[in-house]
Amino acid sequence: MSTEKVLHRDTCEYKNLSEKFTISSTDYSRQFAPMYMVRLKTLRQPLKELARKKWGSDIPIIELYQLQEGEVEEARKCVIIGTLYKQQTLKPNILKEISEEYQLELQPTLTYFADESDSLVLEDELQRITLSGVIDAHKMVTGIVLAALGMDDKQGTFTVEDYCFHVPKERVYKPIASPDKYVLVVSGLSIGNSTSGSSSMCAEIMLELLRGQAGSPEDQERMSHVVRAIFAGNSMQDNSQANMQSRKLRNVQVETQDSLISSTLRLDDYFAELVTSIDVDIMPGEFDPCSHMLPQQPFHPCLFPKASLYNTMHLVTNPYKCEIGNRLILGTSGQPISDMHSLSTVACRLELLENCVRWGHVAPTAPDTLHSYPCFENDPFIMEHCPDIFFAGNQPELKTKVITTDGGQKVRLICLPSFAETQTAVLVNLNTLDCHPLSFSINLPSSVVER
């Protein structure tokens, strides 16, 4: 008589490191400029040290006002440090939006704001100067803090010969004892979307696979080594139409309210089943019923009355930072990457994700074109430590690669697609950083999907 093998879920050491993304109080009476000032103040000294190491201590590092006062000899190289501002004629403008609202001027609807006329300005607390030279304005975005080596032409332009960004601190990885352990990352589950019949069934299959109730014995063995599941935003809805009529809360229609209530109940039931088997981290997304500003605060537990009863249910922020098995994981629900994609000529979103690591910042365009809280005491989006895994959810397609930083650390970059659109999730090996897509796509008759 044969006996079935009993599998037990692997566990792994876990630390939630997202305290800096938690907003305890807000002061909307202050402007957003102090956020740029505190960003520059925080990164100025590390950039000075990096500039001296890269270009030598004999090249002076000066303030922008010193250029205007003539304290630097003409045609002499120097280093200036400041925050980039990208001048874009097509960028959204509140005055234009007001004009459109009052029908003073018809404005075209744009989703892409890069143009050949875009230019860069470097500014500090007091002044600003136009940049030219080797720096490519079309690949940059507003909000990046950098050190630039070059010369001032005394006509209001600084010719850049080289530049460098803030470098996050490297980490030393301590391998996990065998067997290999995995983290599942999913985005855009959209369990409450009424038009996602097939994707809802695929979500149920994924649930059963994680719980060991589906798949071959080899699949079940592998799933037992998945120590955690991260849901990176838009778990409830994945489009603005379903999300309270583009967030005009005072005009929420009755059918929209009913749809949201139904979506919440379905999502609670789904997670209530999942958390009985595995630890789950739920990040809010752009179209979820929560604050629209970054860093997005965790969902309120009252939205998940059943799932919240379990200590394996974790409602976390967006961005989200944690350490699992000595691997530092950092990710967003995708808003920073989507925003930068609309403001630059970089077509590959995976390259933008890599740029964030090179720039040492999770969301440089906040608060310029990306809504964020007025953080004037510290900038929570600065990347102090280099992550081992860096992901962005709700992207058009799955893209991933491993990069090696200047310090030699390997970073797994992942652009996660919407599960509702692609029925794809990702398994990441915590030991090797290997990435394994899981596809749950099925072809159903249209009558079944509509049902």
C-alpha positions as CSV (number, residue, x, y, z in Angstrom):
1,M,0.0,0.0,0.0
2,S,1.6,3.3,-1.2
3,T,1.5,6.4,1.0
4,E,1.5,9.9,-0.3
5,K,4.4,12.2,0.5
6,V,3.4,15.0,2.9
7,L,4.8,18.4,1.8
8,H,5.4,21.2,4.2
9,R,5.7,24.9,3.3
10,D,9.3,26.2,3.6
11,T,9.9,29.2,5.8
12,C,12.4,32.0,5.5
13,E,13.6,34.9,7.6
14,Y,11.6,38.0,6.8
15,K,12.0,41.7,7.7
16,N,9.6,44.5,6.6
17,L,11.9,47.5,5.9
18,S,9.2,49.9,4.6
19,E,9.0,52.1,7.7
20,K,10.3,55.1,5.7
21,F,7.3,54.8,3.3
22,T,4.8,55.1,6.1
23,I,3.3,58.6,6.4
24,S,2.5,59.5,10.0
25,S,1.4,63.1,9.3
26,T,0.9,65.5,6.4
27,D,1.2,69.2,6.0
28,Y,-0.4,70.4,2.8
29,S,0.1,74.0,3.6
30,R,3.7,73.7,2.5
31,Q,5.0,73.7,-1.1
32,F,6.6,70.7,-2.7
33,A,9.9,72.5,-3.4
34,P,11.3,71.5,0.1
35,M,11.2,67.9,-1.1
36,Y,13.7,68.6,-3.8
37,M,15.8,70.6,-1.3
38,V,16.0,67.8,1.2
39,R,16.8,65.3,-1.6
40,L,19.7,67.5,-2.7
41,K,20.9,68.1,0.9
42,T,20.9,64.4,1.6
43,L,22.8,63.4,-1.6
44,R,25.2,66.4,-1.8
45,Q,27.9,65.0,0.5
46,P,27.9,61.5,-1.0
47,L,28.2,63.0,-4.5
48,K,31.1,65.2,-3.4
49,E,33.0,62.1,-2.2
50,L,32.2,60.3,-5.4
51,A,33.2,63.2,-7.5
52,R,36.6,63.5,-5.8
53,K,37.2,59.8,-6.2
54,K,36.2,59.8,-9.9
55,W,37.8,63.1,-11.1
56,G,40.4,63.8,-8.4
57,S,40.6,66.2,-5.5
58,D,42.4,68.9,-7.5
59,I,39.2,69.8,-9.5
60,P,37.1,72.3,-7.4
61,I,33.5,71.5,-6.4
62,I,31.6,74.7,-6.3
63,E,28.1,76.1,-5.8
64,L,26.1,77.5,-8.7
65,Y,26.2,81.1,-7.4
66,Q,30.0,81.0,-7.5
67,L,29.9,80.6,-11.3
68,Q,28.0,83.8,-11.6
69,E,30.3,85.6,-9.2
70,G,33.4,84.7,-11.3
71,E,35.1,82.8,-8.5
72,V,36.2,80.2,-11.0
73,E,38.7,81.1,-13.7
74,E,37.3,81.1,-17.2
75,A,37.8,77.8,-19.1
76,R,38.7,76.0,-16.0
77,K,37.1,72.7,-15.2
78,C,34.9,72.4,-12.1
79,V,32.2,70.2,-10.6
80,I,28.7,71.4,-9.8
81,I,26.0,69.4,-7.9
82,G,22.3,69.9,-8.2
83,T,18.9,68.6,-9.2
84,L,17.9,68.1,-12.8
85,Y,14.9,69.9,-14.2
86,K,13.7,68.9,-17.6
87,Q,12.1,71.7,-19.6
88,Q,9.3,70.2,-21.7
89,T,6.8,72.1,-23.8
90,L,4.5,69.1,-23.9
91,K,4.5,68.3,-20.2
92,P,1.1,68.7,-18.4
93,N,0.6,72.2,-17.1
94,I,-2.0,73.1,-14.5
95,L,-2.7,76.4,-16.3
96,K,-3.4,74.6,-19.5
97,E,-5.7,72.2,-17.7
98,I,-7.7,75.1,-16.2
99,S,-7.9,76.7,-19.6
100,E,-9.3,73.5,-21.0
101,E,-11.8,73.2,-18.1
102,Y,-13.2,76.6,-18.7
103,Q,-13.1,76.1,-22.5
104,L,-10.7,78.9,-23.0
105,E,-8.5,76.9,-25.3
106,L,-8.9,73.4,-26.7
107,Q,-6.0,71.2,-25.5
108,P,-5.1,67.9,-27.2
109,T,-5.0,64.8,-25.1
110,L,-1.4,63.5,-24.8
111,T,0.0,60.4,-23.1
112,Y,3.6,61.0,-24.3
113,F,5.4,64.2,-23.5
114,A,8.9,63.9,-24.9
115,D,10.0,66.2,-27.7
116,E,13.1,67.1,-29.6
117,S,13.1,70.6,-28.0
118,D,13.5,69.2,-24.4
119,S,16.4,70.6,-22.5
120,L,18.0,70.2,-19.1
121,V,18.6,72.7,-16.3
122,L,20.6,72.0,-13.1
123,E,19.4,73.8,-10.0
124,D,20.3,74.0,-6.3
125,E,18.8,76.0,-3.4
126,L,19.6,79.4,-4.9
127,Q,20.2,79.3,-8.7
128,R,19.9,77.3,-11.9
129,I,22.0,76.9,-15.0
130,T,21.4,75.3,-18.4
131,L,23.3,72.1,-19.3
132,S,24.8,71.1,-22.6
133,G,27.5,68.7,-23.7
134,V,27.6,64.9,-23.4
135,I,24.5,64.6,-21.2
136,D,21.4,63.5,-23.2
137,A,18.3,65.4,-22.2
138,H,16.0,62.9,-23.9
139,K,17.0,60.1,-21.6
140,M,16.8,62.0,-18.4
141,V,13.9,63.1,-16.2
142,T,13.2,65.8,-13.7
143,G,14.3,65.1,-10.1
144,I,17.7,63.3,-10.6
145,V,20.5,64.6,-8.4
146,L,23.9,64.5,-10.0
147,A,27.4,65.8,-10.0
148,A,28.6,67.3,-13.4
149,L,32.1,67.9,-14.5
150,G,32.6,70.6,-17.1
151,M,33.1,74.3,-17.7
152,D,30.9,77.4,-17.6
153,D,30.8,79.4,-20.8
154,K,29.8,82.6,-18.9
155,Q,26.7,82.8,-21.0
156,G,24.4,80.9,-18.6
157,T,25.3,77.4,-19.9
158,F,27.4,74.7,-18.4
159,T,29.1,72.4,-20.8
160,V,29.2,68.9,-19.3
161,E,32.1,66.6,-20.0
162,D,31.2,63.8,-17.6
163,Y,28.7,63.2,-14.8
164,C,27.8,60.8,-12.0
165,F,24.9,59.8,-9.8
166,H,24.3,58.7,-6.2
167,V,25.5,55.2,-5.7
168,P,23.4,53.0,-3.3
169,K,25.5,51.1,-0.8
170,E,26.4,47.5,-1.9
171,R,25.3,44.6,0.2
172,V,27.0,41.3,1.1
173,Y,24.8,38.3,0.4
174,K,24.8,35.3,2.7
175,P,23.6,32.2,0.9
176,I,20.5,30.4,2.2
177,A,20.8,26.8,3.2
178,S,19.5,24.3,0.6
179,P,17.0,23.6,-0.9
180,D,16.4,26.7,-3.0
181,K,13.6,29.0,-1.9
182,Y,11.4,31.2,-4.1
183,V,9.3,34.3,-3.9
184,L,6.2,34.6,-6.2
185,V,5.5,38.1,-7.5
186,V,2.2,39.1,-9.2
187,S,0.7,42.4,-10.4
188,G,-2.6,43.5,-11.8
189,L,-4.6,40.5,-10.5
190,S,-7.8,42.6,-11.1
191,I,-9.9,40.0,-9.3
192,G,-12.9,42.4,-9.3
193,N,-12.9,43.2,-13.0
194,S,-16.2,42.0,-14.4
195,T,-14.7,41.6,-17.9
196,S,-11.8,39.3,-16.8
197,G,-13.6,36.0,-16.8
198,S,-10.7,33.9,-18.1
199,S,-8.1,35.7,-15.9
200,S,-10.3,35.1,-12.8
201,M,-10.2,31.4,-13.6
202,C,-6.4,31.5,-14.1
203,A,-6.2,33.3,-10.7
204,E,-8.1,30.4,-9.1
205,I,-5.7,27.9,-10.8
206,M,-2.7,29.9,-9.4
207,L,-4.3,29.8,-5.9
208,E,-4.8,26.0,-6.1
209,L,-1.2,25.5,-7.4
210,L,0.2,27.6,-4.5
211,R,-1.9,25.6,-2.0
212,G,-0.6,22.3,-3.4
213,Q,-4.1,21.3,-4.8
214,A,-3.1,21.3,-8.5
215,G,-0.2,20.4,-10.7
216,S,2.0,17.4,-10.9
217,P,4.0,16.0,-7.9
218,E,7.0,17.9,-9.2
219,D,5.0,21.2,-9.4
220,Q,3.7,20.6,-5.8
221,E,7.3,19.9,-4.6
222,R,8.4,23.2,-6.2
223,M,5.5,25.2,-4.8
224,S,6.3,24.0,-1.3
225,H,9.6,26.0,-1.6
226,V,7.7,29.2,-2.3
227,V,8.1,31.1,1.0
228,R,6.1,34.3,0.1
229,A,3.8,35.8,-2.4
230,I,3.9,39.6,-3.3
231,F,1.0,41.2,-5.1
232,A,2.2,44.4,-6.6
233,G,-0.8,46.6,-7.0
234,N,-4.1,46.7,-9.0
235,S,-5.3,43.5,-7.3
236,M,-8.9,44.8,-7.3
237,Q,-9.2,46.8,-10.6
238,D,-6.8,47.5,-13.4
239,N,-8.4,50.5,-15.2
240,S,-9.6,54.0,-14.3
241,Q,-13.1,53.5,-15.7
242,A,-13.8,50.9,-13.0
243,N,-12.2,53.0,-10.3
244,M,-14.8,55.5,-9.3
245,Q,-15.0,57.3,-12.6
246,S,-11.4,58.5,-12.7
247,R,-11.5,59.3,-8.9
248,K,-14.2,61.9,-9.0
249,L,-15.6,60.8,-5.7
250,R,-18.4,63.2,-5.5
251,N,-20.0,61.8,-8.6
252,V,-19.6,58.1,-7.9
253,Q,-22.5,56.2,-9.6
254,V,-24.5,53.6,-7.9
255,E,-23.4,50.8,-10.2
256,T,-19.7,51.8,-9.7
257,Q,-20.2,51.6,-5.9
258,D,-21.8,48.2,-6.2
259,S,-18.9,47.0,-8.5
260,L,-16.4,48.2,-5.9
261,I,-18.1,46.4,-3.1
262,S,-18.4,43.2,-5.1
263,S,-14.7,43.5,-6.1
264,T,-13.7,43.9,-2.5
265,L,-15.7,40.9,-1.3
266,R,-14.3,38.7,-4.1
267,L,-10.7,39.8,-3.3
268,D,-11.2,39.2,0.4
269,D,-12.5,35.7,-0.3
270,Y,-9.5,35.0,-2.6
271,F,-6.9,36.1,-0.1
272,A,-8.7,34.4,2.8
273,E,-8.0,31.1,1.0
274,L,-4.5,31.9,0.0
275,V,-3.2,33.1,3.4
276,T,-4.1,29.8,4.9
277,S,-1.1,28.3,3.1
278,I,1.5,31.1,2.5
279,D,2.5,34.5,3.7
280,V,1.1,37.2,1.4
281,D,2.1,40.9,1.0
282,I,-0.6,43.1,-0.6
283,M,0.6,46.4,-2.1
284,P,-1.8,49.1,-3.3
285,G,-1.8,50.1,-6.9
286,E,-2.8,53.0,-9.1
287,F,-6.4,51.9,-9.5
288,D,-7.0,50.4,-6.1
289,P,-9.3,52.1,-3.6
290,C,-6.6,54.0,-1.6
291,S,-4.7,57.2,-1.7
292,H,-3.4,58.1,-5.1
293,M,-0.2,59.8,-3.8
294,L,3.1,58.0,-3.4
295,P,4.2,56.5,-1.1
296,Q,0.8,54.8,-1.1
297,Q,-0.2,53.7,2.4
298,P,-1.4,50.1,3.1
299,F,-4.9,49.1,2.6
300,H,-7.2,49.4,5.7
301,P,-7.8,45.9,7.2
302,C,-11.5,46.6,7.1
303,L,-11.4,46.0,3.3
304,F,-10.4,42.4,4.0
305,P,-12.4,41.3,7.1
306,K,-11.8,37.6,6.5
307,A,-8.2,37.5,5.3
308,S,-7.1,40.0,8.0
309,L,-7.8,37.5,10.7
310,Y,-4.7,35.6,9.7
311,N,-1.2,36.7,10.7
312,T,0.0,35.6,7.3
313,M,-1.8,38.5,5.7
314,H,0.4,41.6,5.4
315,L,-0.9,44.9,4.1
316,V,2.1,46.9,3.0
317,T,3.1,50.2,1.3
318,N,3.9,51.1,-2.3
319,P,6.9,51.3,-2.8
320,Y,7.6,48.2,-0.7
321,K,11.0,47.1,0.7
322,C,11.7,44.0,2.6
323,E,14.4,41.4,3.3
324,I,13.6,37.7,2.6
325,G,16.3,35.2,3.2
326,N,19.1,37.8,3.2
327,R,17.9,39.1,-0.1
328,L,16.9,42.8,-0.2
329,I,13.7,43.2,-2.3
330,L,12.4,46.6,-3.5
331,G,9.5,47.3,-5.8
332,T,6.7,49.5,-6.8
333,S,3.3,48.9,-8.4
334,G,4.6,50.6,-11.6
335,Q,3.6,54.2,-11.4
336,P,7.2,55.6,-11.4
337,I,8.3,53.6,-14.4
338,S,5.1,54.4,-16.4
339,D,5.5,58.1,-15.6
340,M,9.2,58.2,-16.7
341,H,8.3,56.3,-19.9
342,S,5.9,59.1,-20.9
343,L,8.6,61.8,-20.2
344,S,11.7,60.4,-22.0
345,T,12.7,58.7,-25.2
346,V,13.7,55.5,-23.5
347,A,11.3,53.0,-25.0
348,C,12.4,50.0,-23.0
349,R,10.9,50.1,-19.5
350,L,13.4,47.6,-18.2
351,E,16.1,50.2,-19.1
352,L,14.2,52.7,-17.0
353,L,14.1,50.3,-14.1
354,E,17.9,49.9,-14.5
355,N,18.3,53.7,-14.6
356,C,16.5,54.0,-11.2
357,V,19.3,51.8,-9.7
358,R,22.0,53.8,-11.5
359,W,20.4,57.1,-10.3
360,G,19.9,55.8,-6.8
361,H,16.3,56.8,-6.7
362,V,13.0,54.9,-6.8
363,A,10.8,57.7,-8.1
364,P,12.8,60.8,-9.3
365,T,9.7,62.4,-11.0
366,A,7.9,62.7,-7.7
367,P,6.5,65.2,-6.9
368,D,6.9,67.0,-10.3
369,T,4.7,64.8,-12.5
370,L,4.1,61.9,-10.1
371,H,1.7,62.6,-7.3
372,S,3.3,62.3,-3.9
373,Y,2.9,63.4,-0.3
374,P,4.8,66.7,0.6
375,C,7.7,65.0,2.3
376,F,9.9,67.9,3.6
377,E,11.8,66.2,6.4
378,N,13.3,63.4,4.3
379,D,12.9,61.9,0.8
380,P,11.6,58.3,1.2
381,F,12.4,57.5,-2.4
382,I,16.2,57.7,-2.1
383,M,17.7,54.3,-2.6
384,E,20.2,53.9,0.3
385,H,21.1,50.3,-0.3
386,C,21.2,48.5,-3.6
387,P,18.5,45.8,-3.8
388,D,19.0,42.3,-4.9
389,I,15.6,42.2,-6.6
390,F,14.0,45.3,-8.0
391,F,10.6,45.1,-9.7
392,A,7.9,47.3,-11.2
393,G,4.4,46.0,-11.5
394,N,1.6,46.5,-14.1
395,Q,3.9,46.9,-17.1
396,P,2.8,46.0,-20.7
397,E,4.9,42.8,-20.9
398,L,7.3,40.7,-18.8
399,K,10.9,41.7,-19.1
400,T,13.7,40.8,-16.9
401,K,17.5,40.7,-16.7
402,V,20.4,40.8,-14.2
403,I,22.7,43.8,-14.1
404,T,26.0,44.2,-12.3
405,T,26.5,47.5,-10.5
406,D,29.9,49.3,-10.4
407,G,30.5,47.8,-7.0
408,G,30.0,44.3,-8.4
409,Q,26.6,43.5,-6.9
410,K,24.1,41.6,-9.1
411,V,20.6,42.9,-9.2
412,R,17.6,41.1,-10.7
413,L,15.3,43.6,-12.6
414,I,11.7,42.6,-13.3
415,C,9.0,44.4,-15.2
416,L,5.9,42.5,-14.2
417,P,3.0,42.4,-16.6
418,S,-0.6,42.6,-15.6
419,F,-1.9,39.2,-14.6
420,A,-5.4,40.1,-15.9
421,E,-3.9,40.8,-19.3
422,T,-1.2,38.1,-19.6
423,Q,-2.1,35.5,-16.9
424,T,1.6,35.5,-16.0
425,A,3.3,35.5,-12.6
426,V,7.0,35.3,-11.8
427,L,8.9,33.0,-9.4
428,V,12.3,34.3,-8.3
429,N,15.0,32.0,-6.8
430,L,16.3,33.7,-3.7
431,N,19.7,31.8,-4.0
432,T,20.5,32.2,-7.7
433,L,18.2,35.2,-8.6
434,D,16.9,33.1,-11.5
435,C,13.5,34.2,-12.8
436,H,10.9,31.7,-13.8
437,P,7.6,32.9,-15.5
438,L,4.5,31.0,-14.6
439,S,1.8,31.2,-17.3
440,F,-1.8,30.2,-16.5
441,S,-3.2,31.1,-19.9
442,I,-6.2,29.1,-21.0
443,N,-8.5,29.4,-24.0
444,L,-12.2,29.5,-23.2
445,P,-15.2,29.9,-25.4
446,S,-16.5,33.4,-25.4
447,S,-19.8,32.3,-23.8
448,V,-17.8,31.0,-20.8
449,V,-15.8,34.1,-20.5
450,E,-18.8,36.3,-20.6
451,R,-20.5,34.2,-17.9
